[in-house]
């Protein structure tokens, strides 16, 4: 496969962009090759600048549940752009978007638009602290909530500890306000509440972990968090930047039947453009300025192009009969194919799937239900797997610890190609 143009583009980019990329995983470092530079995409197909063609299962890291360059979304953006790209003033489409979110997401009564998932999670945590008049938050090892200082914290030597900064530039004082628990371990959460009585403002969690690879919540885990936060006067924040509108119309909270106090959204909500949002109960959301004392603002929040794209995508999902049932069938077909390949080749690969998101972990562990178990994965094997998948015309995540996404646009032919490519890549490892 010829990648000369991508190699040249990467060399040029490194001269003016740190690492040559504007988001670290795009550098392909963990898979040991230079990144592929994309020039265009349509439906389930992307083309790089060397004119190589791939069937895409990254979907811009999840947002493109309708596929690339969906005709209705493109028309909505073009129509909006014809009237101007930004006003910094209220528009009716922002209200329409808010109404659509409130309609679809069970726990949300009011919502504030922002420009990214990171903005949404940062703002939700600030709001939780302001509402409860408490300072500490609990997060989980392996859950990623954007690059806000409060979230770039890792567990220390013990399973439950005050955090230490996980990135230069994050101060120790910030780290002290973030407590780290173990995903799928309610005891670790209960212990933190007991040791920090009346000090914890919120627990923030990915209801399905998607940033250590897909790790589903254990039975009773999310309801247990709901019970613990209620008992201790803290808020429960679901980070649904990935799972929102991905698992069901109402996201993971509808899928699992557990209602948080606050929800953060991103990815799909933008229809392929940069958008984030956070919402929840009226009495909490009304703490925000200009009604309340908790300040948050953004010049481009509610941008008309982003609102047009996102609203079109959400309405399409809301109005398409059996959309999520069809996604489930497609994903189950891929899961069955992957597992059959591994079984017939005599390889131990743990496949985790929830709805249309999944990860194949190259580990000898019997299961992957925690951050520690995810970390047993052989990233060298995944790098080999990735290279062969790309050579077979498949664009998958260039990291062991990310998701594979199925979209409404994927056809049976696309899925069969994925399963066939999976087998070829597994054979290369074996």
C-alpha positions as a Python dict, from the first residue, in 0.01 Angstrom:
ca = {
    (1, 'X'): (0, 0, 0),
    (2, 'X'): (145, 336, -107),
    (3, 'X'): (148, 595, 175),
    (4, 'X'): (415, 830, 41),
    (5, 'X'): (190, 1136, 39),
    (6, 'X'): (77, 1071, 397),
    (7, 'X'): (440, 1031, 509),
    (8, 'X'): (533, 1359, 342),
    (9, 'X'): (230, 1537, 488),
    (10, 'X'): (317, 1411, 837),
    (11, 'X'): (676, 1536, 808),
    (12, 'X'): (550, 1877, 701),
    (13, 'X'): (290, 1890, 979),
    (14, 'X'): (550, 1815, 1247),
    (15, 'X'): (732, 2134, 1160),
    (16, 'X'): (440, 2355, 1264),
    (17, 'X'): (209, 2137, 1479),
    (18, 'X'): (327, 1966, 1802),
    (19, 'X'): (373, 1602, 1712),
    (20, 'X'): (221, 1676, 1372),
    (21, 'X'): (-133, 1626, 1502),
    (22, 'X'): (-400, 1821, 1687),
    (23, 'X'): (-502, 1527, 1908),
    (24, 'X'): (-241, 1277, 2032),
    (25, 'X'): (-394, 943, 1928),
    (26, 'X'): (-398, 1059, 1566),
    (27, 'X'): (-18, 1028, 1558),
    (28, 'X'): (-52, 645, 1542),
    (29, 'X'): (236, 612, 1790),
    (30, 'X'): (88, 311, 1968),
    (31, 'X'): (65, 114, 1643),
    (32, 'X'): (413, 207, 1524),
    (33, 'X'): (339, 362, 1185),
    (34, 'X'): (294, 710, 1046),
    (35, 'X'): (-62, 845, 1047),
    (36, 'X'): (-288, 827, 746),
    (37, 'X'): (-396, 1168, 615),
    (38, 'X'): (-758, 1172, 496),
    (39, 'X'): (-884, 1386, 209),
    (40, 'X'): (-1253, 1292, 179),
    (41, 'X'): (-1526, 1055, 293),
    (42, 'X'): (-1877, 949, 198),
    (43, 'X'): (-2105, 698, 365),
    (44, 'X'): (-1881, 427, 510),
    (45, 'X'): (-1581, 494, 285),
    (46, 'X'): (-1283, 724, 341),
    (47, 'X'): (-998, 804, 102),
    (48, 'X'): (-650, 913, 204),
    (49, 'X'): (-428, 1154, 15),
    (50, 'X'): (-256, 859, -157),
    (51, 'X'): (-599, 756, -295),
    (52, 'X'): (-613, 444, -78),
    (53, 'X'): (-970, 349, 3),
    (54, 'X'): (-1089, 219, 341),
    (55, 'X'): (-1414, 110, 498),
    (56, 'X'): (-1437, 322, 810),
    (57, 'X'): (-1519, 188, 1156),
    (58, 'X'): (-1383, 483, 1354),
    (59, 'X'): (-1661, 722, 1248),
    (60, 'X'): (-1461, 1026, 1360),
    (61, 'X'): (-1435, 853, 1703),
    (62, 'X'): (-1809, 795, 1724),
    (63, 'X'): (-2006, 1099, 1601),
    (64, 'X'): (-2091, 976, 1252),
    (65, 'X'): (-2365, 731, 1340),
    (66, 'X'): (-2538, 825, 1010),
    (67, 'X'): (-2218, 778, 809),
    (68, 'X'): (-1993, 1037, 645),
    (69, 'X'): (-2130, 1336, 456),
    (70, 'X'): (-2495, 1244, 505),
    (71, 'X'): (-2699, 1433, 245),
    (72, 'X'): (-2952, 1577, 493),
    (73, 'X'): (-2681, 1695, 730),
    (74, 'X'): (-2482, 1858, 447),
    (75, 'X'): (-2792, 2039, 323),
    (76, 'X'): (-2873, 2165, 672),
    (77, 'X'): (-2521, 2301, 717),
    (78, 'X'): (-2519, 2465, 372),
    (79, 'X'): (-2858, 2627, 432),
    (80, 'X'): (-2743, 2761, 768),
    (81, 'X'): (-2411, 2888, 630),
    (82, 'X'): (-2591, 3083, 360),
    (83, 'X'): (-2735, 3301, 636),
    (84, 'X'): (-2403, 3351, 817),
    (85, 'X'): (-2171, 3129, 1016),
    (86, 'X'): (-2183, 3288, 1363),
    (87, 'X'): (-2372, 3564, 1542),
    (88, 'X'): (-2280, 3544, 1909),
    (89, 'X'): (-2647, 3607, 1974),
    (90, 'X'): (-2954, 3389, 2044),
    (91, 'X'): (-3115, 3195, 1760),
    (92, 'X'): (-3432, 2991, 1742),
    (93, 'X'): (-3247, 2678, 1634),
    (94, 'X'): (-3073, 2666, 1974),
    (95, 'X'): (-3415, 2632, 2138),
    (96, 'X'): (-3514, 2366, 1885),
    (97, 'X'): (-3198, 2173, 1967),
    (98, 'X'): (-3261, 2201, 2341),
    (99, 'X'): (-3619, 2082, 2295),
    (100, 'X'): (-3498, 1781, 2094),
    (101, 'X'): (-3244, 1686, 2361),
    (102, 'X'): (-3501, 1721, 2640),
    (103, 'X'): (-3739, 1507, 2438),
    (104, 'X'): (-3486, 1228, 2385),
    (105, 'X'): (-3276, 1217, 2704),
    (106, 'X'): (-3488, 1102, 3002),
    (107, 'X'): (-3317, 1287, 3288),
    (108, 'X'): (-3262, 1621, 3114),
    (109, 'X'): (-3507, 1905, 3181),
    (110, 'X'): (-3280, 2191, 3076),
    (111, 'X'): (-2962, 2194, 2871),
    (112, 'X'): (-2673, 2431, 2797),
    (113, 'X'): (-2484, 2408, 2468),
    (114, 'X'): (-2103, 2427, 2455),
    (115, 'X'): (-1840, 2345, 2191),
    (116, 'X'): (-1685, 2014, 2298),
    (117, 'X'): (-1719, 1719, 2529),
    (118, 'X'): (-1435, 1854, 2743),
    (119, 'X'): (-1620, 2184, 2790),
    (120, 'X'): (-1930, 1989, 2886),
    (121, 'X'): (-1761, 1779, 3153),
    (122, 'X'): (-1562, 2072, 3297),
    (123, 'X'): (-1879, 2277, 3319),
    (124, 'X'): (-2087, 1997, 3469),
    (125, 'X'): (-1833, 1941, 3747),
    (126, 'X'): (-1818, 2315, 3823),
    (127, 'X'): (-2198, 2323, 3836),
    (128, 'X'): (-2206, 2022, 4068),
    (129, 'X'): (-1960, 2188, 4302),
    (130, 'X'): (-2158, 2511, 4297),
    (131, 'X'): (-2490, 2335, 4357),
    (132, 'X'): (-2366, 2118, 4646),
    (133, 'X'): (-2120, 2371, 4791),
    (134, 'X'): (-1864, 2090, 4807),
    (135, 'X'): (-1523, 2060, 4642),
    (136, 'X'): (-1428, 1694, 4591),
    (137, 'X'): (-1525, 1474, 4297),
    (138, 'X'): (-1487, 1103, 4235),
    (139, 'X'): (-1376, 969, 3898),
    (140, 'X'): (-1272, 621, 3790),
    (141, 'X'): (-941, 480, 3670),
    (142, 'X'): (-961, 431, 3296),
    (143, 'X'): (-1254, 666, 3239),
    (144, 'X'): (-1169, 971, 3029),
    (145, 'X'): (-1366, 1293, 3056),
    (146, 'X'): (-1166, 1524, 2835),
    (147, 'X'): (-847, 1711, 2909),
    (148, 'X'): (-970, 1933, 3194),
    (149, 'X'): (-724, 1951, 3484),
    (150, 'X'): (-964, 1778, 3724),
    (151, 'X'): (-977, 1471, 3503),
    (152, 'X'): (-608, 1416, 3425),
    (153, 'X'): (-555, 1233, 3751),
    (154, 'X'): (-448, 873, 3802),
    (155, 'X'): (-472, 641, 4100),
    (156, 'X'): (-165, 611, 4321),
    (157, 'X'): (-11, 287, 4450),
    (158, 'X'): (-333, 183, 4619),
    (159, 'X'): (-663, 110, 4449),
    (160, 'X'): (-831, 398, 4629),
    (161, 'X'): (-624, 710, 4688),
    (162, 'X'): (-597, 1080, 4648),
    (163, 'X'): (-489, 1140, 4292),
    (164, 'X'): (-154, 1249, 4161),
    (165, 'X'): (-121, 1466, 3851),
    (166, 'X'): (-118, 1255, 3536),
    (167, 'X'): (14, 1536, 3316),
    (168, 'X'): (266, 1817, 3367),
    (169, 'X'): (73, 2139, 3414),
    (170, 'X'): (-186, 1982, 3642),
    (171, 'X'): (-121, 2115, 3991),
    (172, 'X'): (-107, 1907, 4307),
    (173, 'X'): (-377, 2125, 4460),
    (174, 'X'): (-610, 2040, 4172),
    (175, 'X'): (-524, 1672, 4209),
    (176, 'X'): (-621, 1680, 4576),
    (177, 'X'): (-978, 1765, 4479),
    (178, 'X'): (-1010, 1453, 4263),
    (179, 'X'): (-1058, 1111, 4421),
    (180, 'X'): (-1005, 800, 4210),
    (181, 'X'): (-1208, 480, 4243),
    (182, 'X'): (-1209, 152, 4050),
    (183, 'X'): (-1462, 112, 3769),
    (184, 'X'): (-1715, -164, 3846),
    (185, 'X'): (-1614, -163, 4215),
    (186, 'X'): (-1882, -10, 4435),
    (187, 'X'): (-1682, -80, 4751),
    (188, 'X'): (-1409, 156, 4636),
    (189, 'X'): (-1669, 431, 4593),
    (190, 'X'): (-1836, 366, 4928),
    (191, 'X'): (-1496, 382, 5100),
    (192, 'X'): (-1425, 724, 4951),
    (193, 'X'): (-1763, 854, 5067),
    (194, 'X'): (-1697, 721, 5418),
    (195, 'X'): (-1351, 878, 5433),
    (196, 'X'): (-1469, 1215, 5297),
    (197, 'X'): (-1809, 1261, 5459),
    (198, 'X'): (-2008, 1560, 5331),
    (199, 'X'): (-1718, 1673, 5109),
    (200, 'X'): (-1792, 1500, 4777),
    (201, 'X'): (-1986, 1706, 4524),
    (202, 'X'): (-2028, 1446, 4251),
    (203, 'X'): (-1935, 1114, 4101),
    (204, 'X'): (-1862, 1137, 3728),
    (205, 'X'): (-1858, 817, 3525),
    (206, 'X'): (-1876, 688, 3171),
    (207, 'X'): (-2181, 459, 3203),
    (208, 'X'): (-2006, 240, 2949),
    (209, 'X'): (-1633, 295, 2961),
    (210, 'X'): (-1506, 378, 2614),
    (211, 'X'): (-1158, 510, 2675),
    (212, 'X'): (-989, 200, 2812),
    (213, 'X'): (-1159, 15, 2534),
    (214, 'X'): (-1524, -78, 2575),
    (215, 'X'): (-1588, -198, 2930),
    (216, 'X'): (-1955, -245, 3020),
    (217, 'X'): (-2087, -169, 3367),
    (218, 'X'): (-2124, -474, 3589),
    (219, 'X'): (-2478, -564, 3686),
    (220, 'X'): (-2593, -327, 3959),
    (221, 'X'): (-2291, -94, 3928),
    (222, 'X'): (-2473, 209, 3786),
    (223, 'X'): (-2771, 167, 4020),
    (224, 'X'): (-2524, 131, 4306),
    (225, 'X'): (-2367, 465, 4213),
    (226, 'X'): (-2714, 617, 4198),
    (227, 'X'): (-2787, 488, 4550),
    (228, 'X'): (-2453, 597, 4698),
    (229, 'X'): (-2471, 950, 4560),
    (230, 'X'): (-2829, 996, 4677),
    (231, 'X'): (-2750, 866, 5025),
    (232, 'X'): (-2451, 1100, 5055),
    (233, 'X'): (-2605, 1417, 4909),
    (234, 'X'): (-2378, 1411, 4602),
    (235, 'X'): (-2471, 1439, 4235),
    (236, 'X'): (-2431, 1161, 3980),
    (237, 'X'): (-2292, 1276, 3645),
    (238, 'X'): (-2312, 1047, 3344),
    (239, 'X'): (-2050, 1133, 3083),
    (240, 'X'): (-2247, 1034, 2773),
    (241, 'X'): (-2019, 1206, 2524),
    (242, 'X'): (-1973, 865, 2359),
    (243, 'X'): (-2287, 677, 2465),
    (244, 'X'): (-2533, 961, 2416),
    (245, 'X'): (-2765, 876, 2122),
    (246, 'X'): (-2532, 583, 2048),
    (247, 'X'): (-2692, 306, 2257),
    (248, 'X'): (-3051, 429, 2245),
    (249, 'X'): (-3242, 749, 2173),
    (250, 'X'): (-3193, 841, 2538),
    (251, 'X'): (-2838, 710, 2561),
    (252, 'X'): (-2700, 481, 2831),
    (253, 'X'): (-2942, 609, 3093),
    (254, 'X'): (-3232, 480, 2886),
    (255, 'X'): (-3041, 163, 2791),
    (256, 'X'): (-2967, 71, 3154),
    (257, 'X'): (-3262, 242, 3322),
    (258, 'X'): (-3058, 452, 3565),
    (259, 'X'): (-3112, 829, 3582),
    (260, 'X'): (-2823, 1067, 3664),
    (261, 'X'): (-2854, 1421, 3798),
    (262, 'X'): (-2642, 1569, 3519),
    (263, 'X'): (-2555, 1439, 3172),
    (264, 'X'): (-2275, 1550, 2942),
    (265, 'X'): (-2309, 1507, 2567),
    (266, 'X'): (-2090, 1543, 2258),
    (267, 'X'): (-1991, 1359, 1939),
    (268, 'X'): (-2326, 1249, 1785),
    (269, 'X'): (-2496, 1565, 1910),
    (270, 'X'): (-2290, 1765, 1659),
    (271, 'X'): (-2368, 1559, 1350),
    (272, 'X'): (-1996, 1574, 1265),
    (273, 'X'): (-1934, 1934, 1378),
    (274, 'X'): (-1779, 2042, 1711),
    (275, 'X'): (-2057, 2049, 1973),
    (276, 'X'): (-2102, 1958, 2337),
    (277, 'X'): (-2380, 2000, 2590),
    (278, 'X'): (-2465, 1935, 2951),
    (279, 'X'): (-2806, 1912, 3108),
    (280, 'X'): (-3007, 1787, 3400),
    (281, 'X'): (-3277, 1876, 3648),
    (282, 'X'): (-3414, 2231, 3634),
    (283, 'X'): (-3315, 2324, 3989),
    (284, 'X'): (-2953, 2229, 3918),
    (285, 'X'): (-2931, 2388, 3573),
    (286, 'X'): (-3089, 2710, 3700),
    (287, 'X'): (-2778, 2764, 3913),
    (288, 'X'): (-2603, 2872, 3591),
    (289, 'X'): (-2554, 3239, 3501),
    (290, 'X'): (-2747, 3448, 3415),
    (291, 'X'): (-3006, 3290, 3649),
    (292, 'X'): (-2759, 3176, 3913),
    (293, 'X'): (-2406, 3230, 4043),
    (294, 'X'): (-2221, 2950, 3856),
    (295, 'X'): (-2050, 3110, 3558),
    (296, 'X'): (-1993, 2948, 3220),
    (297, 'X'): (-1987, 3111, 2877),
    (298, 'X'): (-1872, 3053, 2520),
    (299, 'X'): (-1853, 3280, 2215),
    (300, 'X'): (-1941, 3005, 1968),
    (301, 'X'): (-2178, 2807, 2190),
    (302, 'X'): (-2495, 2730, 1996),
    (303, 'X'): (-2322, 2807, 1666),
    (304, 'X'): (-2590, 2791, 1392),
    (305, 'X'): (-2394, 2554, 1166),
    (306, 'X'): (-2330, 2311, 1449),
    (307, 'X'): (-2690, 2335, 1565),
    (308, 'X'): (-2817, 2266, 1214),
    (309, 'X'): (-2596, 1958, 1172),
    (310, 'X'): (-2669, 1820, 1518),
    (311, 'X'): (-3042, 1882, 1510),
    (312, 'X'): (-3069, 1710, 1173),
    (313, 'X'): (-2879, 1406, 1301),
    (314, 'X'): (-3085, 1379, 1620),
    (315, 'X'): (-3414, 1409, 1434),
    (316, 'X'): (-3302, 1142, 1190),
    (317, 'X'): (-3226, 907, 1480),
    (318, 'X'): (-3550, 997, 1656),
    (319, 'X'): (-3765, 946, 1349),
    (320, 'X'): (-3604, 638, 1190),
    (321, 'X'): (-3806, 327, 1280),
    (322, 'X'): (-3602, 51, 1447),
    (323, 'X'): (-3277, 249, 1413),
    (324, 'X'): (-3125, 106, 1730),
    (325, 'X'): (-3261, -243, 1675),
    (326, 'X'): (-3090, -243, 1334),
    (327, 'X'): (-2763, -118, 1484),
    (328, 'X'): (-2782, -394, 1744),
    (329, 'X'): (-2830, -661, 1475),
    (330, 'X'): (-2536, -531, 1274),
    (331, 'X'): (-2308, -517, 1577),
    (332, 'X'): (-2416, -862, 1698),
    (333, 'X'): (-2334, -999, 1350),
    (334, 'X'): (-1981, -854, 1374),
    (335, 'X'): (-1937, -982, 1729),
    (336, 'X'): (-2035, -1334, 1626),
    (337, 'X'): (-1797, -1323, 1331),
    (338, 'X'): (-1506, -1198, 1542),
    (339, 'X'): (-1561, -1464, 1808),
    (340, 'X'): (-1587, -1741, 1550),
    (341, 'X'): (-1261, -1626, 1389),
    (342, 'X'): (-1079, -1629, 1723),
    (343, 'X'): (-1221, -1970, 1816),
    (344, 'X'): (-1133, -2133, 1484),
    (345, 'X'): (-781, -1988, 1498),
    (346, 'X'): (-736, -2097, 1859),
    (347, 'X'): (-671, -1742, 1985),
    (348, 'X'): (-780, -1588, 2314),
    (349, 'X'): (-927, -1248, 2234),
    (350, 'X'): (-1175, -1086, 2471),
    (351, 'X'): (-1445, -902, 2279),
    (352, 'X'): (-1651, -649, 2475),
    (353, 'X'): (-1958, -502, 2310),
    (354, 'X'): (-2243, -278, 2418),
    (355, 'X'): (-2480, -187, 2137),
    (356, 'X'): (-2291, -57, 1835),
    (357, 'X'): (-1959, 0, 2014),
    (358, 'X'): (-1702, -275, 2076),
    (359, 'X'): (-1336, -350, 2148),
    (360, 'X'): (-1128, -662, 2090),
    (361, 'X'): (-870, -695, 2370),
    (362, 'X'): (-556, -897, 2297),
    (363, 'X'): (-519, -1044, 2643),
    (364, 'X'): (-496, -1382, 2814),
    (365, 'X'): (-743, -1263, 3078),
    (366, 'X'): (-1081, -1436, 3088),
    (367, 'X'): (-1262, -1103, 3095),
    (368, 'X'): (-1199, -729, 3079),
    (369, 'X'): (-1420, -563, 3338),
    (370, 'X'): (-1178, -311, 3488),
    (371, 'X'): (-893, -77, 3408),
    (372, 'X'): (-635, -322, 3547),
    (373, 'X'): (-770, -603, 3330),
    (374, 'X'): (-770, -377, 3023),
    (375, 'X'): (-406, -296, 3093),
    (376, 'X'): (-312, -666, 3054),
    (377, 'X'): (-368, -630, 2680),
    (378, 'X'): (-77, -693, 2445),
    (379, 'X'): (-46, -363, 2261),
    (380, 'X'): (223, -509, 2036),
    (381, 'X'): (-24, -766, 1907),
    (382, 'X'): (-280, -494, 1852),
    (383, 'X'): (-27, -290, 1653),
    (384, 'X'): (32, -589, 1423),
    (385, 'X'): (-342, -644, 1400),
    (386, 'X'): (-399, -280, 1309),
    (387, 'X'): (-139, -279, 1033),
    (388, 'X'): (-291, -584, 866),
    (389, 'X'): (-643, -445, 904),
    (390, 'X'): (-534, -128, 722),
    (391, 'X'): (-371, -335, 449),
    (392, 'X'): (-706, -511, 407),
    (393, 'X'): (-882, -177, 352),
    (394, 'X'): (-1021, -136, 705),
    (395, 'X'): (-988, 187, 899),
    (396, 'X'): (-1006, 102, 1270),
    (397, 'X'): (-887, 282, 1583),
    (398, 'X'): (-505, 317, 1599),
    (399, 'X'): (-511, 220, 1968),
    (400, 'X'): (-595, -92, 2166),
    (401, 'X'): (-789, 121, 2412),
    (402, 'X'): (-1051, 275, 2184),
    (403, 'X'): (-1380, 166, 2027),
    (404, 'X'): (-1492, 23, 1699),
    (405, 'X'): (-1821, 184, 1592),
    (406, 'X'): (-2097, 51, 1369),
    (407, 'X'): (-2312, 308, 1188),
    (408, 'X'): (-2652, 309, 1026),
    (409, 'X'): (-2472, 344, 691),
    (410, 'X'): (-2278, 18, 719),
    (411, 'X'): (-2406, -247, 481),
    (412, 'X'): (-2388, -625, 508),
    (413, 'X'): (-2104, -613, 258),
    (414, 'X'): (-1915, -369, 484),
    (415, 'X'): (-1963, -593, 785),
    (416, 'X'): (-1855, -905, 599),
    (417, 'X'): (-1544, -719, 483),
    (418, 'X'): (-1472, -630, 847),
    (419, 'X'): (-1509, -991, 963),
    (420, 'X'): (-1293, -1120, 675),
    (421, 'X'): (-1029, -856, 748),
    (422, 'X'): (-1041, -943, 1117),
    (423, 'X'): (-961, -1304, 1034),
    (424, 'X'): (-670, -1208, 809),
    (425, 'X'): (-527, -977, 1076),
    (426, 'X'): (-563, -1243, 1347),
    (427, 'X'): (-383, -1496, 1124),
    (428, 'X'): (-99, -1247, 1086),
    (429, 'X'): (-57, -1234, 1464),
    (430, 'X'): (-76, -1608, 1503),
}
